[in-house]
Amino acid sequence: MKKKPEQREYAVPALTVYLAAQSFKSTQHLANDIFQCLHESYGYSPDWIKANAEWVKGIQDESGKEIISNISGIVFRRESSLPYFLLLLEENNQPATEDSLRRVFASCEWLAFGGYTNGAKSGTGFLRKNFFSSKLEFVPDMDKYTARIVTRPFTNQLRTPSDAHSLVPLNAKIEEVFFEVLSHLRDIDGLYPDDALDELCKLIYAKIHDEENTRPRDNFRFQRWIYSSGEELAFSIRQLYREACDYDLRVFRLKIPQYERSRGVFNTPLRLSSAAIQKSVETLEAYALSLSEADVKGRAFQKVLDRAVRYGMGQYFTPEPVVRLVTAACSPLVTELILDPFCGSAHFLTEALKFVRRNTLPGEEKLFHEFAFGKLHGIEKSDRMVRIAMTDMRLHGDGHSNIRCTDALADFANFADISPESFDLILTNPPFGSIMSRESIERLGFFELGRGRKNVPLEILGIERCVQFLRPGGRMAIVLPDSILSNKNTAYVREWLAKKMKLRAIVSLPREAFAPFGANVKTSVLFARKWMSGESKDGEFEIFLGRIDNLGYDAAGRTSDTSDVKDMAEQIKRFFSQEGW
């Protein structure tokens, strides 16, 4: 005897139950009954309904222009802004249907949640927009009123409207907070690490904007307790993020030519679900990122990056011990203009910022401020990586507005605010492994090392572009595959480089340097200085040669208690001190 299939029971929306007991004479009558149901079954107070719920005919955009006519329904608004919820009752004087609501969603890109009802005849149905896929998903019911007072982490104190500004700076005990948010995005929305990291950057961007631009007597908006429901919260955070993007563009386009084209990467929408946004806000709301120490924020974000590297984003990053070695050996100065033309997550730039901060003397605060905001520059082709880099830079104490989203190998005419021979110091790890065809090279800028060749490895063009960016006397530290430094078929690169640069040091890295990140390439770090005009290139000079056997981790990424990095950095610094650059 076959077992009968199990019957699933679905909860009936409270609105359907309520409406089934009513009789309707008009749409307006229906709307009034729905307002009553919102109070009795969903917990929305009459005062809240009066201030935020409205029966409408047609929907307007922010400027008041009607974009949808011939509909009637109930909308929820946040402070007279765009509606974040629509309960559709009629379209073109016909009963509301699922298709009617879908047409409304297609016209109102910002609308995240809606329902349709024809009273007792058809019940109610609810749809929510998936901002990642742009698809609409059915949900069982609309949100009940859930505004609440929240408890501060690690205390029994409540945050109320009168002390909403009493946020807690991050400290060493709570450095895992960004990874906690990343885990929520993974678990709730099923995002891969790179997508989750991208969305985390947007949330951080919105929260910092909220902290820096909220007036002293106003409540922060990046809080759970001030919203009636999860949908209202999510809508407001999406609006906050858009405001942060607009503010950034308004401020920096006045200072930087073509800022929107080269750095306006925070213009993609926040694509998280309402549930993921709500959980993220609840995790971050108690903390004051703008008041936290830069090193603490930087370490918290670096923990997220490190985990992302392990799960498939390694091609974008340079191992931290290599970054520390290069930065310590070069010892950047507060007066120097620094560039990473292939900056990825901007790890070289944040390390340079930390190094200069540690070595800034009393009375040099103004110099350091100028350095942090105006002398650290990066170029990165991936808009996602630029968002990560800008976030990391901002958390470390700024310089984020100087990360450009463009191809570092493009013709110089594409750089509105960078000229050849502009920079004092270049710290970089160009991508290697890609072969550029003659046609590809011809579409880029002029490269001597590509002239007459059918194809050229990208890292060779990267070397030449770095040299082009350096002023005479400028310094460079660059991570390169050993093949460029030793193979017979790259001798022309070494000859060209010797004509342009005074080679000062070569440090061999262990093969496992990039192995944990998916690249089994033997590499070295080349330190060099650009020849001055008229400087003699014929005299003999010493070149430091070193080898690191232990970076502090093995080929599987397992860390060890020992490392050669610090000692090697000191050896290189002593050499530069004695022999000069």
C-alpha positions in Angstrom: 0.0 0.0 0.0 1.5 3.3 -1.1 1.9 6.0 1.5 0.0 9.1 0.7 2.2 12.1 0.0 2.6 14.3 3.0 0.4 17.4 2.8 2.3 20.6 3.6 0.5 23.3 5.6 1.2 26.9 4.8 0.4 29.7 7.2 -2.3 31.9 5.8 -1.4 35.6 5.9 -3.2 37.4 8.7 -4.4 39.9 6.1 -6.2 37.2 4.2 -8.0 35.9 7.3 -9.0 39.5 8.2 -10.3 40.4 4.7 -12.2 37.2 4.3 -14.5 38.3 7.1 -15.2 41.8 5.5 -17.5 43.0 2.9 -16.3 45.8 0.5 -18.1 48.6 -1.2 -15.1 50.4 -2.7 -11.3 50.4 -2.9 -11.2 53.3 -0.4 -13.4 51.2 2.0 -11.0 48.2 1.5 -8.0 50.5 2.3 -9.6 51.6 5.5 -10.2 48.0 6.6 -6.6 47.1 5.7 -5.3 49.9 7.9 -7.4 48.4 10.7 -5.9 45.0 10.1 -2.4 46.4 10.1 -3.1 47.7 13.6 -4.9 44.7 15.0 -2.9 41.8 13.4 0.5 43.2 12.5 1.1 45.6 15.5 1.4 48.9 13.6 0.1 51.7 15.8 -2.5 54.1 14.5 0.0 56.9 14.9 2.6 55.0 12.8 0.0 54.3 10.1 -1.1 57.9 10.0 2.6 59.0 9.6 3.9 56.3 7.2 1.0 54.5 5.5 -1.0 56.0 2.7 -3.7 55.1 0.2 -2.5 56.2 -3.2 -3.5 56.4 -6.8 -0.3 56.1 -8.9 3.3 56.2 -7.8 5.8 59.0 -8.2 9.5 59.2 -8.2 11.6 61.3 -5.8 11.0 64.5 -7.9 7.2 64.0 -7.9 7.0 62.8 -11.5 4.4 60.1 -11.9 5.9 56.9 -13.3 2.9 54.6 -12.7 -0.7 55.7 -13.1 -4.0 53.8 -13.0 -3.1 51.9 -9.9 -4.5 52.1 -6.4 -3.0 50.6 -3.2 -1.4 51.2 0.1 2.2 52.3 0.4 4.6 52.4 3.3 7.1 55.3 3.2 10.1 56.2 5.3 10.1 59.9 6.2 8.1 60.9 3.1 10.6 59.2 0.7 10.0 56.6 -1.9 7.6 53.8 -1.0 9.4 50.7 0.2 6.2 48.6 0.4 3.2 48.5 -1.9 0.0 46.6 -1.2 -1.6 46.8 -4.7 -5.4 46.8 -4.7 -6.4 47.8 -8.3 -4.8 48.4 -11.7 -6.8 50.1 -14.4 -9.9 49.7 -12.3 -9.4 45.9 -12.4 -8.7 43.6 -9.4 -5.0 43.5 -8.5 -3.1 40.4 -9.6 0.4 39.0 -9.4 1.1 40.2 -13.0 -0.1 43.7 -11.9 2.4 43.7 -9.1 5.2 42.4 -11.3 4.7 45.3 -13.7 4.9 47.7 -10.9 8.2 46.2 -9.7 9.6 46.5 -13.2 8.9 50.2 -13.2 10.1 50.9 -9.7 13.7 49.6 -9.4 13.9 50.7 -5.7 10.8 48.8 -4.6 11.8 45.8 -2.6 8.6 44.3 -1.2 4.9 44.3 -2.3 1.6 42.5 -2.1 -1.6 42.2 -4.0 -5.1 41.6 -2.8 -8.7 41.5 -4.0 -10.1 41.1 -0.6 -12.0 37.9 0.2 -12.2 36.8 -3.5 -8.5 36.0 -4.0 -6.8 36.5 -0.6 -3.3 38.1 -0.6 0.1 37.3 -2.1 3.5 38.8 -1.3 6.6 39.2 -3.5 10.1 40.3 -2.5 12.8 41.4 -4.9 16.1 39.6 -5.0 18.6 42.4 -5.5 21.4 40.1 -6.5 19.5 38.2 -9.2 16.7 40.8 -9.8 14.1 38.0 -9.6 11.0 38.2 -7.5 10.4 35.6 -4.8 7.2 34.7 -3.0 7.2 35.2 0.8 4.5 33.9 3.2 3.4 37.2 4.8 4.3 40.8 5.3 6.5 42.0 8.2 4.9 42.7 11.6 5.9 45.7 13.5 9.3 44.9 15.1 10.9 48.2 16.1 12.7 47.7 19.4 15.4 49.0 21.8 18.6 47.0 21.4 21.2 46.0 24.0 24.8 47.1 23.6 27.2 44.2 23.1 29.2 43.2 26.3 27.0 45.3 28.5 23.5 45.3 30.0 22.9 48.9 29.0 20.2 49.8 26.5 20.7 52.2 23.6 17.8 54.7 23.5 17.2 57.7 21.3 18.7 60.0 23.9 22.1 58.2 23.9 22.2 56.8 20.4 25.6 58.4 19.8 27.2 56.4 22.5 28.8 53.9 20.2 31.7 51.6 21.1 35.0 51.9 19.2 36.5 48.6 17.9 39.2 47.1 20.0 41.4 44.0 19.9 38.7 41.9 21.6 36.1 42.6 18.9 38.3 42.6 15.8 36.3 39.7 14.3 33.2 41.9 13.7 33.8 42.3 10.0 34.2 38.6 9.5 31.1 38.0 11.5 29.2 40.1 9.0 30.8 38.3 6.1 29.6 35.0 7.6 26.1 36.3 7.8 26.2 37.3 4.1 27.4 33.9 3.2 24.9 32.0 5.4 21.8 34.2 4.6 22.3 35.1 1.0 24.6 32.2 0.0 27.2 34.5 -1.4 30.7 33.4 -2.5 33.6 35.1 -0.6 34.3 37.7 -3.3 30.6 38.7 -3.6 30.2 38.8 0.1 33.4 40.9 0.5 32.1 43.3 -2.2 28.8 43.8 -0.3 30.6 44.1 3.0 32.6 47.1 1.6 29.4 48.8 0.6 27.9 48.3 4.1 31.1 49.7 5.7 31.0 52.7 3.3 27.4 53.4 4.3 28.1 53.1 8.0 31.1 55.4 8.0 29.1 58.0 6.0 26.3 57.7 8.6 28.7 58.3 11.5 30.5 61.2 9.8 27.4 63.0 8.5 24.8 62.6 11.3 24.2 65.8 13.3 25.0 65.6 17.0 21.3 65.6 18.2 20.1 63.2 15.5 19.9 59.4 15.6 22.2 57.4 13.5 20.4 55.6 10.7 22.6 52.5 10.7 20.5 51.2 13.7 17.9 48.5 13.9 15.7 49.9 16.7 14.5 53.0 14.8 12.7 51.1 12.0 9.3 49.5 12.1 10.3 46.4 10.2 13.1 44.6 8.5 11.9 45.9 5.1 11.9 49.5 6.3 15.4 49.0 7.7 16.7 47.4 4.5 15.2 50.2 2.3 16.7 52.9 4.5 20.2 51.3 4.4 20.0 51.0 0.6 19.1 54.7 0.5 21.9 55.6 3.0 24.4 53.7 0.8 23.2 55.6 -2.3 23.5 58.9 -0.4 27.1 58.0 0.6 27.9 57.3 -3.1 26.4 60.6 -4.2 28.2 62.5 -1.4 31.5 61.0 -2.3 31.1 62.0 -6.0 29.9 65.5 -5.1 32.9 66.1 -2.8 35.7 64.6 -4.9 34.7 65.5 -8.4 35.4 69.1 -7.3 38.9 68.2 -6.3 39.9 65.5 -8.9 39.4 65.7 -12.6 37.1 63.0 -14.0 36.7 61.5 -10.6 33.4 59.9 -11.5 35.0 58.1 -14.4 38.1 56.9 -12.7 37.1 56.4 -9.1 33.3 56.3 -8.9 33.1 52.6 -8.3 30.7 52.8 -5.4 27.8 53.4 -7.8 26.7 49.8 -8.0 23.6 49.1 -5.8 23.6 47.3 -2.6 22.5 43.8 -3.7 21.9 42.1 -0.3 18.5 40.7 0.8 16.6 42.5 3.5 17.3 39.7 6.0 21.1 40.0 5.3 21.0 43.7 5.7 19.1 43.5 8.9 21.5 41.0 10.4 24.5 43.0 9.3 23.2 46.2 10.8 22.5 44.4 14.1 26.1 43.2 14.1 27.7 46.6 13.3 25.3 49.1 14.8 27.0 49.3 18.3 30.4 50.2 16.9 31.9 53.5 16.0 34.1 52.8 13.0 35.0 56.5 12.6 36.3 56.7 16.2 38.2 53.4 16.1 42.0 53.3 15.9 43.2 52.9 12.3 45.4 49.9 13.2 42.5 48.1 14.9 40.1 48.7 11.9 42.8 47.7 9.5 43.5 44.4 11.3 39.8 43.6 11.4 39.4 44.2 7.7 42.7 42.3 7.0 41.3 39.2 8.7 38.4 39.3 6.2 40.8 39.7 3.3 43.0 36.8 4.5 40.0 34.5 4.6 38.9 35.6 1.2 42.4 34.8 -0.1 42.1 31.3 1.2 38.8 30.8 -0.6 39.8 31.8 -4.1 40.8 35.4 -4.3 44.5 34.9 -4.0 45.2 36.3 -7.5 44.5 39.7 -6.2 46.8 39.8 -3.2 50.5 40.0 -2.3 51.4 38.0 0.9 51.6 40.2 3.9 55.2 39.2 4.8 56.3 40.3 1.3 54.5 43.6 1.7 56.1 44.2 5.1 59.6 43.4 3.7 59.3 45.7 0.8 57.8 48.6 2.7 60.3 48.4 5.6 63.2 48.1 3.2 62.1 51.2 1.2 61.2 53.1 4.4 58.8 55.6 2.7 59.0 59.2 3.7 56.1 61.6 4.7 57.2 63.9 1.8 57.1 61.2 -0.9 54.5 60.7 -3.6 53.8 56.9 -3.7 52.1 54.8 -6.4 51.1 51.2 -6.8 50.0 50.9 -10.5 48.6 47.4 -9.9 47.3 47.9 -6.4 44.7 45.1 -6.0 43.5 45.5 -2.4 46.0 48.4 -1.9 48.0 46.4 0.7 51.3 48.1 -0.3 49.6 51.5 0.2 48.1 50.7 3.6 51.4 49.3 4.8 53.1 52.5 3.6 50.5 54.6 5.5 51.1 52.6 8.7 54.9 52.9 8.3 54.8 56.7 7.8 52.3 57.1 10.7 54.6 55.2 13.1 57.6 57.3 12.0 55.9 60.7 11.9 57.6 63.0 14.5 55.8 65.4 16.8 55.0 68.6 15.0 54.6 66.8 11.6 50.9 66.2 11.9 50.1 68.5 9.1 52.6 66.8 6.9 51.2 63.4 7.7 47.6 64.6 7.0 48.8 65.8 3.5 50.5 62.4 3.0 47.5 60.3 4.0 45.0 62.2 1.9 47.1 63.3 -1.1 50.3 61.3 -1.6 49.2 57.6 -1.7 47.9 56.6 -5.1 46.8 53.4 -6.7 45.5 52.0 -10.0 43.4 48.9 -10.4 41.5 47.5 -13.3 38.8 45.6 -11.4 36.0 47.8 -10.0 35.4 45.2 -7.3 39.0 45.4 -6.2 38.9 49.2 -6.2 35.9 49.0 -3.8 38.0 46.7 -1.6 41.0 48.9 -1.8 39.1 52.1 -1.1 37.5 50.5 1.9 40.8 49.2 3.3 42.4 52.6 2.7 39.6 54.5 4.4 39.7 52.2 7.5 43.5 52.6 7.7 43.2 56.4 7.8 42.4 57.4 4.2 43.9 58.0 0.8 40.8 56.1 -0.6 39.9 58.9 -3.1 43.2 58.3 -4.9 42.5 54.8 -6.1 41.7 54.8 -9.8 39.6 52.2 -11.6 41.4 52.0 -14.9 44.0 50.0 -16.8 47.5 51.0 -15.6 48.9 50.1 -19.1 46.5 52.4 -21.0 47.9 55.4 -22.9 48.7 58.3 -20.6 46.0 60.4 -22.3 43.5 58.3 -20.3 44.9 59.6 -17.0 43.3 63.0 -16.3 45.4 63.7 -13.2 48.6 61.6 -13.6 51.6 62.4 -15.8 54.7 60.4 -16.6 57.7 60.9 -14.2 55.5 62.1 -11.3 56.2 59.7 -8.4 59.0 59.3 -5.9 58.4 55.7 -4.9 56.6 52.8 -6.6 55.7 49.6 -4.5 54.0 47.0 -6.6 53.4 43.4 -7.6 52.2 43.4 -11.3 50.1 40.5 -12.4 52.1 37.9 -14.2 51.3 34.9 -16.4 49.3 36.7 -19.1 50.7 37.0 -22.6 49.9 40.2 -24.5 49.6 39.9 -28.2 50.9 42.5 -30.6 47.3 43.6 -31.3 46.7 44.0 -27.6 49.9 46.0 -27.0 49.0 48.3 -29.9 45.7 49.2 -28.2 47.6 50.2 -25.1 50.2 52.9 -24.7 53.6 53.1 -26.3 56.1 50.5 -24.9 59.7 50.1 -26.0 59.8 46.5 -24.7 56.9 45.5 -26.9 58.2 47.0 -30.1 58.6 44.5 -32.9 57.5 41.5 -30.8 54.6 39.2 -31.5 53.7 38.9 -27.9 55.1 40.0 -24.5 54.3 38.9 -21.0 52.2 41.4 -19.1 54.7 41.8 -16.3 57.3 43.1 -18.8 55.0 45.9 -19.9 54.3 46.4 -16.2 58.0 47.0 -15.5 58.2 49.6 -18.3 55.1 51.4 -17.1 56.4 51.6 -13.6 59.6 53.2 -14.9 57.6 55.7 -16.9 55.7 56.7 -13.8 58.9 57.4 -11.8 60.6 60.8 -11.7 64.4 60.8 -12.2 65.8 59.7 -8.9 62.6 57.9 -8.0 62.8 54.5 -6.3 61.0 51.3 -7.1 60.4 47.9 -5.4 58.7 45.4 -7.7 57.9 41.7 -7.3 58.8 39.8 -10.5 59.0 36.2 -11.7 62.6 34.9 -11.6 62.4 34.2 -15.3 62.7 37.9 -16.1 65.9 38.1 -14.0 67.5 34.9 -15.4 66.1 33.5 -18.6 68.1 34.0 -21.9 65.0 35.1 -23.8 64.4 38.0 -21.4 67.9 39.4 -21.6 66.6 42.3 -23.6 64.4 43.3 -20.6 67.4 43.3 -18.2 69.5 45.4 -20.7 66.7 47.9 -21.1 66.2 48.1 -17.3 69.9 48.7 -16.7 69.8 51.7 -19.0 66.8 53.2 -17.2 67.4 52.2 -13.6 70.3 51.7 -11.2 69.8 48.2 -9.8 70.2 48.3 -6.0 69.0 45.0 -4.6 67.5 41.6 -5.5 65.9 39.5 -2.8 64.9 35.9 -3.8 61.7 34.7 -2.3 60.9 31.0 -1.5 58.9 29.1 -4.0 56.0 28.8 -1.5 55.6 32.6 -1.4 52.6 32.5 -3.6 51.8 28.8 -3.4 49.0 29.2 -0.8 47.3 31.6 -3.2 47.3 29.3 -6.2 50.5 30.5 -8.0 53.5 28.2 -8.1 55.9 30.7 -9.5 59.4 31.4 -8.2 59.7 35.2 -7.6 62.1 37.8 -6.4 61.9 41.5 -5.3 63.9 43.9 -7.4 64.8 47.3 -5.8 66.1 50.0 -8.2 66.4 53.8 -8.6 65.8 55.7 -11.8 68.9 57.3 -13.3 69.1 61.1 -12.9 69.6 63.2 -16.0 73.3 63.3 -16.8 74.2 60.7 -14.2 77.1 58.5 -15.2 76.0 54.8 -15.7 79.5 53.5 -16.4 80.9 53.3 -12.8 80.9 50.1 -10.8 78.6 49.9 -7.8 77.5 47.3 -5.3 74.2 45.4 -5.7 72.7 43.7 -2.6 71.8 40.0 -3.2 69.7 38.3 -0.6 67.6 35.2 -0.1 64.6 34.5 2.1 64.0 30.9 3.0 61.2 31.4 5.5 58.4 33.9 5.1 56.6 32.6 8.2 54.3 30.1 6.4 54.7 27.0 4.3 53.3 26.0 0.9 50.0 25.1 2.4 49.7 28.5 4.2 50.3 27.1 7.6 52.0 29.7 9.8 55.2 29.2 11.7 56.8 31.0 14.7 59.9 31.9 12.8 60.5 34.2 9.8 63.5 35.7 7.9 61.5 38.8 6.9 62.5 41.3 9.7 66.2 40.4 9.5 66.3 40.7 5.7 64.6 44.1 5.8 67.2 45.3 8.3 70.0 44.0 6.1 68.7 45.8 3.0 68.2 49.1 5.0 71.8 48.9 6.3 73.0 48.4 2.7 71.0 51.4 1.5 72.3 53.4 4.4 75.9 52.6 3.5 75.8 52.4 -0.3 72.8 54.7 -1.0 70.1 54.2 -3.5 
